Amino acid sequence: MNKRLTFTCWKPKCRKKYTLFREITGEQELIVACPYCLTEGVVDLAPYRKPGRIVLRGVAASATASDFEIILPDVVPTREAQG
């Protein structure tokens, strides 16, 4: 799913908000770069991931590993990339 997301730079001297068009997949983390200070940041998607449910004619079907929903806040915080 492609979506325009708003991020906050993790770096204390920057802390600016910026938007990026990103594809949201089953990955647990996104790597983003602040366009203002050019610092890489990491977004952990695990806290925002909710299991999805498939419903067929009122009966819940078994969910597979690819069935998920991500509910993100309006502004997604980032953290320092380790490495």
C-alpha positions in Angstrom: 0.0 0.0 0.0 1.5 3.4 -1.0 0.8 6.3 1.3 2.1 9.8 2.0 3.3 9.8 5.6 4.5 12.7 7.8 7.6 12.0 9.9 9.4 14.0 12.7 13.2 14.0 12.5 14.7 12.3 15.6 17.8 14.6 15.7 17.5 17.1 18.5 18.9 20.0 16.5 16.5 19.5 13.7 13.1 18.0 14.9 11.4 19.2 11.7 8.4 17.5 10.2 8.5 16.2 6.6 6.4 14.1 4.3 7.5 11.1 2.1 5.5 8.9 -0.2 6.3 5.3 1.0 5.1 1.8 0.4 3.9 0.2 3.6 4.6 -3.6 3.5 4.9 -6.3 6.1 8.4 -5.1 7.0 8.8 -4.2 10.7 10.9 -1.1 10.0 11.2 1.7 7.5 14.5 3.7 6.8 13.8 7.3 6.1 16.1 10.3 5.5 15.3 13.8 6.7 15.4 16.2 3.7 16.5 19.1 6.0 19.5 17.6 7.9 20.0 14.5 5.6 20.1 12.3 8.7 18.8 8.7 8.4 16.1 7.6 10.8 14.2 4.4 11.5 10.5 4.0 12.0 9.4 0.9 13.9 6.1 -0.3 12.5 5.5 -3.1 15.1 3.6 -0.9 17.6 1.2 0.2 14.8 0.6 -3.2 13.3 -2.8 -4.9 13.9 -3.8 -8.3 12.7 -6.3 -8.3 9.9 -9.4 -10.4 9.5 -10.9 -11.8 6.4 -14.7 -12.2 6.5 -16.6 -14.4 4.0 -20.4 -14.2 4.2 -20.3 -13.5 7.9 -17.8 -16.2 8.8 -14.3 -15.3 9.8 -11.7 -17.1 7.6 -8.2 -18.0 8.9 -5.8 -15.2 8.6 -2.4 -15.7 6.9 0.8 -14.0 7.7 0.2 -11.3 5.0 -3.1 -10.2 6.5 -2.4 -7.1 8.5 -3.5 -3.5 9.1 -1.2 -0.7 10.1 -2.8 2.2 12.0 -0.3 5.1 12.0 -0.5 8.4 13.9 -0.8 11.7 11.9 2.9 12.4 12.6 5.2 9.3 12.8 8.2 9.6 15.1 11.6 8.4 14.0 14.6 7.2 16.0 18.4 7.1 15.4 19.5 4.5 12.9 21.9 2.0 14.6 25.1 1.2 12.7 
